[in-house]
Amino acid sequence: MSDFLSDIQQYAAVLMGGKTYEFGFQFGAKKAEPGYKGIKHYIFSNTMQFESNAEVELVRGEAVDYIENLKKETDGTLWLCGGGQLAGSLIERKLIDQLVLKVNPILAGSGVPLFGDARPRLKLELIDMKRYESGVIKSTYSIIYP
């Protein structure tokens, strides 16, 4: 997965729910600091407290409306990195164009639902797939909305 960090440099910004952003704290990340250097971060949380800065912006309120406007105004691709509830809200409004899934060769037994409480029924078109020596498979799909 050595190309992962170089791959993410293609994005104009990364979007995260508060829980996803907080997950990095157990690995040394700190509030108001980017998890990925060189990419603008938008953190969507109504409970988190910190001052926004040039690298990390804390967004409160209606995330989906904010992201819909951001998508129209941003020159480049936005990356939603985690946040099942946020992803579910975005998929319901047809604001996700592409789905990139990394499958790790580990069975955990449970986890966070990919789209939170949303239960989308979507057609996906495979546009790329890469297998890594570690056994990780990264699949990229275009979402075809009904």
Beta strands, then each sheet from edge to edge (+ up, - down):
strand 1: 11-17
strand 2: 40-44
strand 3: 56-59
strand 4: 77-80
strand 5: 98-103
strand 6: 123-131
strand 7: 137-144
sheet 1: 3+ 2+ 1+ 4+
sheet 2: 5+ 7- 6+
end
